[in-house]
Amino acid sequence: MAISAASCWRPSSNTCNRPKRCEEPTVKNPNDIRQLATDVLAGIAPEADLSTVGDHEDLREALDLDSMDFLNFIIGLSQGSGVPIPESDYPRLFTLQGLVAYLTR
């Protein structure tokens, strides 16, 4: 079942009206993030093998991901980690090192 990124947030009941997470992120360390990335990729591009990609390689080029594949990859990472990823931050996730750093912040 697909969940939209917006459904991961609910209004806060406190007076500041800032959004509050529905649940805490499930991804906490680099190994979990790499596993999440592998799992998400398996659903998007089953032939893609993340273990063959270097930490500084562009994932899009190394795994031959088109723009829709990469967008679905980002959405899957966001949903799986509980971390919202705005479009302006997508370039920070072009490499494996970048996505690990971004999701562990």
VMD Tcl script that builds the backbone (N, CA, C; Angstrom):
set m [mol new atoms 315]
animate dup $m
set s [atomselect $m all]
$s set {name element resname resid chain x y z} {
  {N N MET 1 A 0.841 -1.164 0.000}
  {CA C MET 1 A 0.000 0.000 0.000}
  {C C MET 1 A 0.892 1.235 0.000}
  {N N ALA 2 A 0.675 2.114 -0.920}
  {CA C ALA 2 A 1.474 3.336 -1.011}
  {C C ALA 2 A 0.951 4.377 -0.040}
  {N N ILE 3 A 1.878 5.065 0.579}
  {CA C ILE 3 A 1.534 6.123 1.525}
  {C C ILE 3 A 2.154 7.398 1.008}
  {N N SER 4 A 1.383 8.448 0.943}
  {CA C SER 4 A 1.957 9.708 0.483}
  {C C SER 4 A 2.834 10.290 1.570}
  {N N ALA 5 A 3.804 11.078 1.143}
  {CA C ALA 5 A 4.707 11.709 2.105}
  {C C ALA 5 A 3.938 12.602 3.068}
  {N N ALA 6 A 2.871 13.214 2.606}
  {CA C ALA 6 A 2.088 14.103 3.462}
  {C C ALA 6 A 1.382 13.348 4.577}
  {N N SER 7 A 1.109 12.059 4.375}
  {CA C SER 7 A 0.392 11.307 5.395}
  {C C SER 7 A 1.260 10.939 6.585}
  {N N CYS 8 A 2.559 11.205 6.510}
  {CA C CYS 8 A 3.454 10.894 7.617}
  {C C CYS 8 A 3.422 11.968 8.696}
  {N N TRP 9 A 2.667 13.011 8.493}
  {CA C TRP 9 A 2.611 14.127 9.422}
  {C C TRP 9 A 1.188 14.354 9.878}
  {N N ARG 10 A 1.044 14.824 11.090}
  {CA C ARG 10 A -0.265 15.205 11.589}
  {C C ARG 10 A -0.114 16.517 12.342}
  {N N PRO 11 A -1.178 17.298 12.407}
  {CA C PRO 11 A -1.073 18.560 13.137}
  {C C PRO 11 A -0.772 18.314 14.602}
  {N N SER 12 A -0.010 19.173 15.175}
  {CA C SER 12 A 0.322 19.088 16.587}
  {C C SER 12 A -0.838 19.619 17.414}
  {N N SER 13 A -1.017 19.066 18.589}
  {CA C SER 13 A -2.089 19.538 19.459}
  {C C SER 13 A -1.612 20.651 20.391}
  {N N ASN 14 A -0.312 20.988 20.335}
  {CA C ASN 14 A 0.167 22.053 21.209}
  {C C ASN 14 A -0.120 23.414 20.572}
  {N N THR 15 A 0.173 24.452 21.269}
  {CA C THR 15 A -0.208 25.789 20.819}
  {C C THR 15 A 0.646 26.326 19.679}
  {N N CYS 16 A 1.819 25.779 19.411}
  {CA C CYS 16 A 2.658 26.325 18.350}
  {C C CYS 16 A 2.212 25.843 16.966}
  {N N ASN 17 A 1.392 24.827 16.902}
  {CA C ASN 17 A 0.841 24.305 15.648}
  {C C ASN 17 A 1.881 23.803 14.656}
  {N N ARG 18 A 3.056 23.428 15.137}
  {CA C ARG 18 A 4.040 22.796 14.270}
  {C C ARG 18 A 3.631 21.350 14.048}
  {N N PRO 19 A 3.957 20.781 12.881}
  {CA C PRO 19 A 3.621 19.377 12.645}
  {C C PRO 19 A 4.418 18.465 13.569}
  {N N LYS 20 A 3.859 17.331 13.851}
  {CA C LYS 20 A 4.492 16.345 14.716}
  {C C LYS 20 A 4.548 15.022 13.948}
  {N N ARG 21 A 5.633 14.304 14.069}
  {CA C ARG 21 A 5.749 13.005 13.401}
  {C C ARG 21 A 4.730 12.027 13.972}
  {N N CYS 22 A 4.165 11.217 13.077}
  {CA C CYS 22 A 3.248 10.177 13.512}
  {C C CYS 22 A 4.001 9.059 14.212}
  {N N GLU 23 A 5.226 8.832 13.777}
  {CA C GLU 23 A 6.052 7.812 14.410}
  {C C GLU 23 A 7.506 8.209 14.257}
  {N N GLU 24 A 8.331 7.665 15.099}
  {CA C GLU 24 A 9.755 7.957 15.037}
  {C C GLU 24 A 10.365 7.255 13.828}
  {N N PRO 25 A 11.407 7.838 13.242}
  {CA C PRO 25 A 12.079 7.182 12.127}
  {C C PRO 25 A 12.576 5.806 12.529}
  {N N THR 26 A 12.470 4.853 11.602}
  {CA C THR 26 A 12.899 3.486 11.886}
  {C C THR 26 A 14.349 3.258 11.481}
  {N N VAL 27 A 14.909 4.156 10.696}
  {CA C VAL 27 A 16.280 4.014 10.230}
  {C C VAL 27 A 17.172 4.880 11.104}
  {N N LYS 28 A 18.121 4.252 11.762}
  {CA C LYS 28 A 18.942 4.978 12.726}
  {C C LYS 28 A 20.430 4.983 12.412}
  {N N ASN 29 A 20.934 4.015 11.663}
  {CA C ASN 29 A 22.374 3.926 11.426}
  {C C ASN 29 A 22.674 3.654 9.952}
  {N N PRO 30 A 23.922 3.834 9.544}
  {CA C PRO 30 A 24.281 3.651 8.131}
  {C C PRO 30 A 23.932 2.277 7.561}
  {N N ASN 31 A 24.091 1.231 8.343}
  {CA C ASN 31 A 23.755 -0.106 7.835}
  {C C ASN 31 A 22.260 -0.236 7.558}
  {N N ASP 32 A 21.436 0.335 8.435}
  {CA C ASP 32 A 19.985 0.324 8.206}
  {C C ASP 32 A 19.629 1.108 6.950}
  {N N ILE 33 A 20.299 2.226 6.745}
  {CA C ILE 33 A 20.018 3.061 5.577}
  {C C ILE 33 A 20.413 2.338 4.296}
  {N N ARG 34 A 21.567 1.699 4.306}
  {CA C ARG 34 A 21.986 0.929 3.125}
  {C C ARG 34 A 20.996 -0.204 2.837}
  {N N GLN 35 A 20.498 -0.852 3.883}
  {CA C GLN 35 A 19.522 -1.922 3.679}
  {C C GLN 35 A 18.210 -1.356 3.144}
  {N N LEU 36 A 17.783 -0.227 3.685}
  {CA C LEU 36 A 16.572 0.433 3.191}
  {C C LEU 36 A 16.741 0.783 1.715}
  {N N ALA 37 A 17.881 1.365 1.345}
  {CA C ALA 37 A 18.138 1.727 -0.049}
  {C C ALA 37 A 18.101 0.492 -0.948}
  {N N THR 38 A 18.682 -0.605 -0.491}
  {CA C THR 38 A 18.665 -1.852 -1.251}
  {C C THR 38 A 17.239 -2.354 -1.434}
  {N N ASP 39 A 16.456 -2.314 -0.362}
  {CA C ASP 39 A 15.071 -2.784 -0.423}
  {C C ASP 39 A 14.220 -1.920 -1.350}
  {N N VAL 40 A 14.391 -0.608 -1.259}
  {CA C VAL 40 A 13.630 0.304 -2.110}
  {C C VAL 40 A 14.008 0.079 -3.573}
  {N N LEU 41 A 15.307 -0.038 -3.839}
  {CA C LEU 41 A 15.762 -0.270 -5.218}
  {C C LEU 41 A 15.224 -1.577 -5.780}
  {N N ALA 42 A 15.102 -2.600 -4.947}
  {CA C ALA 42 A 14.600 -3.889 -5.413}
  {C C ALA 42 A 13.183 -3.766 -5.974}
  {N N GLY 43 A 12.404 -2.855 -5.433}
  {CA C GLY 43 A 11.050 -2.657 -5.925}
  {C C GLY 43 A 10.980 -1.764 -7.148}
  {N N ILE 44 A 12.011 -0.999 -7.402}
  {CA C ILE 44 A 12.022 -0.044 -8.514}
  {C C ILE 44 A 12.798 -0.596 -9.704}
  {N N ALA 45 A 13.977 -1.096 -9.433}
  {CA C ALA 45 A 14.871 -1.612 -10.475}
  {C C ALA 45 A 15.510 -2.893 -9.953}
  {N N PRO 46 A 14.791 -4.004 -10.060}
  {CA C PRO 46 A 15.279 -5.266 -9.481}
  {C C PRO 46 A 16.668 -5.682 -9.950}
  {N N GLU 47 A 17.060 -5.246 -11.150}
  {CA C GLU 47 A 18.370 -5.614 -11.677}
  {C C GLU 47 A 19.498 -4.778 -11.084}
  {N N ALA 48 A 19.161 -3.683 -10.407}
  {CA C ALA 48 A 20.162 -2.794 -9.822}
  {C C ALA 48 A 20.802 -3.454 -8.603}
  {N N ASP 49 A 22.121 -3.380 -8.540}
  {CA C ASP 49 A 22.866 -3.983 -7.437}
  {C C ASP 49 A 23.650 -2.886 -6.717}
  {N N LEU 50 A 23.126 -2.450 -5.588}
  {CA C LEU 50 A 23.732 -1.352 -4.833}
  {C C LEU 50 A 25.139 -1.702 -4.340}
  {N N SER 51 A 25.411 -2.993 -4.174}
  {CA C SER 51 A 26.723 -3.394 -3.667}
  {C C SER 51 A 27.844 -3.109 -4.673}
  {N N THR 52 A 27.496 -2.847 -5.926}
  {CA C THR 52 A 28.505 -2.558 -6.942}
  {C C THR 52 A 28.790 -1.064 -7.072}
  {N N VAL 53 A 28.096 -0.246 -6.292}
  {CA C VAL 53 A 28.216 1.206 -6.397}
  {C C VAL 53 A 29.128 1.735 -5.296}
  {N N GLY 54 A 30.097 2.551 -5.685}
  {CA C GLY 54 A 30.988 3.177 -4.716}
  {C C GLY 54 A 30.271 4.279 -3.951}
  {N N ASP 55 A 30.802 4.620 -2.799}
  {CA C ASP 55 A 30.175 5.630 -1.939}
  {C C ASP 55 A 30.037 6.996 -2.606}
  {N N HIS 56 A 30.932 7.325 -3.540}
  {CA C HIS 56 A 30.931 8.653 -4.157}
  {C C HIS 56 A 30.396 8.655 -5.584}
  {N N GLU 57 A 29.943 7.500 -6.067}
  {CA C GLU 57 A 29.394 7.418 -7.421}
  {C C GLU 57 A 27.969 7.952 -7.453}
  {N N ASP 58 A 27.612 8.550 -8.573}
  {CA C ASP 58 A 26.247 9.015 -8.776}
  {C C ASP 58 A 25.349 7.795 -8.966}
  {N N LEU 59 A 24.418 7.601 -8.054}
  {CA C LEU 59 A 23.533 6.439 -8.094}
  {C C LEU 59 A 22.733 6.368 -9.385}
  {N N ARG 60 A 22.325 7.522 -9.886}
  {CA C ARG 60 A 21.511 7.555 -11.101}
  {C C ARG 60 A 22.273 6.981 -12.287}
  {N N GLU 61 A 23.534 7.357 -12.407}
  {CA C GLU 61 A 24.351 6.858 -13.511}
  {C C GLU 61 A 24.791 5.416 -13.284}
  {N N ALA 62 A 25.255 5.124 -12.080}
  {CA C ALA 62 A 25.778 3.789 -11.780}
  {C C ALA 62 A 24.707 2.708 -11.898}
  {N N LEU 63 A 23.466 3.050 -11.564}
  {CA C LEU 63 A 22.385 2.057 -11.579}
  {C C LEU 63 A 21.420 2.261 -12.741}
  {N N ASP 64 A 21.745 3.203 -13.620}
  {CA C ASP 64 A 20.925 3.502 -14.794}
  {C C ASP 64 A 19.471 3.810 -14.408}
  {N N LEU 65 A 19.333 4.717 -13.427}
  {CA C LEU 65 A 18.000 5.128 -12.974}
  {C C LEU 65 A 17.558 6.353 -13.749}
  {N N ASP 66 A 16.370 6.297 -14.351}
  {CA C ASP 66 A 15.854 7.493 -15.008}
  {C C ASP 66 A 15.227 8.403 -13.952}
  {N N SER 67 A 14.720 9.541 -14.367}
  {CA C SER 67 A 14.220 10.530 -13.402}
  {C C SER 67 A 13.048 9.996 -12.578}
  {N N MET 68 A 12.171 9.216 -13.187}
  {CA C MET 68 A 11.035 8.663 -12.431}
  {C C MET 68 A 11.512 7.593 -11.446}
  {N N ASP 69 A 12.461 6.771 -11.863}
  {CA C ASP 69 A 13.024 5.774 -10.945}
  {C C ASP 69 A 13.659 6.463 -9.740}
  {N N PHE 70 A 14.424 7.529 -10.001}
  {CA C PHE 70 A 15.087 8.230 -8.905}
  {C C PHE 70 A 14.060 8.888 -7.986}
  {N N LEU 71 A 13.013 9.475 -8.556}
  {CA C LEU 71 A 11.957 10.078 -7.744}
  {C C LEU 71 A 11.289 9.022 -6.875}
  {N N ASN 72 A 10.983 7.875 -7.440}
  {CA C ASN 72 A 10.383 6.783 -6.654}
  {C C ASN 72 A 11.340 6.281 -5.581}
  {N N PHE 73 A 12.622 6.286 -5.884}
  {CA C PHE 73 A 13.642 5.898 -4.910}
  {C C PHE 73 A 13.629 6.866 -3.721}
  {N N ILE 74 A 13.596 8.166 -4.000}
  {CA C ILE 74 A 13.566 9.180 -2.944}
  {C C ILE 74 A 12.286 9.040 -2.106}
  {N N ILE 75 A 11.160 8.845 -2.761}
  {CA C ILE 75 A 9.889 8.678 -2.042}
  {C C ILE 75 A 9.965 7.455 -1.137}
  {N N GLY 76 A 10.505 6.355 -1.645}
  {CA C GLY 76 A 10.647 5.143 -0.841}
  {C C GLY 76 A 11.571 5.332 0.350}
  {N N LEU 77 A 12.673 6.053 0.141}
  {CA C LEU 77 A 13.581 6.346 1.251}
  {C C LEU 77 A 12.885 7.189 2.312}
  {N N SER 78 A 12.134 8.180 1.875}
  {CA C SER 78 A 11.426 9.060 2.801}
  {C C SER 78 A 10.391 8.280 3.608}
  {N N GLN 79 A 9.610 7.470 2.922}
  {CA C GLN 79 A 8.583 6.681 3.612}
  {C C GLN 79 A 9.202 5.649 4.548}
  {N N GLY 80 A 10.265 4.996 4.098}
  {CA C GLY 80 A 10.894 3.958 4.903}
  {C C GLY 80 A 11.644 4.488 6.113}
  {N N SER 81 A 12.165 5.704 5.984}
  {CA C SER 81 A 12.950 6.263 7.083}
  {C C SER 81 A 12.134 7.168 7.995}
  {N N GLY 82 A 11.020 7.677 7.489}
  {CA C GLY 82 A 10.238 8.642 8.258}
  {C C GLY 82 A 10.817 10.042 8.204}
  {N N VAL 83 A 11.794 10.251 7.313}
  {CA C VAL 83 A 12.444 11.557 7.175}
  {C C VAL 83 A 11.890 12.239 5.927}
  {N N PRO 84 A 11.279 13.403 6.070}
  {CA C PRO 84 A 10.806 14.106 4.880}
  {C C PRO 84 A 11.993 14.595 4.051}
  {N N ILE 85 A 11.883 14.463 2.738}
  {CA C ILE 85 A 12.962 14.881 1.848}
  {C C ILE 85 A 12.374 15.868 0.839}
  {N N PRO 86 A 12.601 17.150 1.056}
  {CA C PRO 86 A 12.090 18.141 0.105}
  {C C PRO 86 A 12.858 18.071 -1.216}
  {N N GLU 87 A 12.199 18.480 -2.281}
  {CA C GLU 87 A 12.804 18.413 -3.610}
  {C C GLU 87 A 14.136 19.161 -3.675}
  {N N SER 88 A 14.253 20.231 -2.939}
  {CA C SER 88 A 15.499 21.006 -2.953}
  {C C SER 88 A 16.688 20.215 -2.403}
  {N N ASP 89 A 16.432 19.142 -1.670}
  {CA C ASP 89 A 17.503 18.317 -1.103}
  {C C ASP 89 A 17.837 17.089 -1.955}
  {N N TYR 90 A 17.102 16.839 -3.032}
  {CA C TYR 90 A 17.359 15.651 -3.855}
  {C C TYR 90 A 18.817 15.536 -4.285}
  {N N PRO 91 A 19.481 16.624 -4.694}
  {CA C PRO 91 A 20.890 16.489 -5.104}
  {C C PRO 91 A 21.805 15.954 -3.997}
  {N N ARG 92 A 21.416 16.136 -2.762}
  {CA C ARG 92 A 22.231 15.628 -1.654}
  {C C ARG 92 A 22.176 14.107 -1.557}
  {N N LEU 93 A 21.233 13.500 -2.276}
  {CA C LEU 93 A 21.065 12.050 -2.226}
  {C C LEU 93 A 21.503 11.362 -3.516}
  {N N PHE 94 A 22.283 12.051 -4.333}
  {CA C PHE 94 A 22.764 11.461 -5.584}
  {C C PHE 94 A 23.785 10.361 -5.355}
  {N N THR 95 A 24.483 10.382 -4.216}
  {CA C THR 95 A 25.484 9.357 -3.921}
  {C C THR 95 A 25.073 8.570 -2.679}
  {N N LEU 96 A 25.645 7.388 -2.535}
  {CA C LEU 96 A 25.368 6.566 -1.368}
  {C C LEU 96 A 25.840 7.263 -0.101}
  {N N GLN 97 A 27.009 7.880 -0.158}
  {CA C GLN 97 A 27.506 8.615 1.003}
  {C C GLN 97 A 26.563 9.769 1.352}
  {N N GLY 98 A 26.064 10.457 0.337}
  {CA C GLY 98 A 25.155 11.575 0.564}
  {C C GLY 98 A 23.847 11.150 1.198}
  {N N LEU 99 A 23.281 10.049 0.727}
  {CA C LEU 99 A 21.995 9.635 1.296}
  {C C LEU 99 A 22.172 9.100 2.711}
  {N N VAL 100 A 23.275 8.427 2.992}
  {CA C VAL 100 A 23.529 7.959 4.350}
  {C C VAL 100 A 23.695 9.163 5.293}
  {N N ALA 101 A 24.473 10.146 4.855}
  {CA C ALA 101 A 24.681 11.344 5.685}
  {C C ALA 101 A 23.363 12.079 5.899}
  {N N TYR 102 A 22.555 12.196 4.867}
  {CA C TYR 102 A 21.298 12.927 4.962}
  {C C TYR 102 A 20.318 12.243 5.917}
  {N N LEU 103 A 20.194 10.935 5.816}
  {CA C LEU 103 A 19.203 10.212 6.616}
  {C C LEU 103 A 19.652 9.930 8.043}
  {N N THR 104 A 20.940 10.118 8.350}
  {CA C THR 104 A 21.406 9.924 9.726}
  {C C THR 104 A 21.531 11.228 10.484}
  {N N ARG 105 A 21.209 12.334 9.846}
  {CA C ARG 105 A 21.349 13.648 10.510}
  {C C ARG 105 A 20.343 13.805 11.614}
}
mol reanalyze $m
mol bondsrecalc $m
mol representation Tube
mol addrep $m
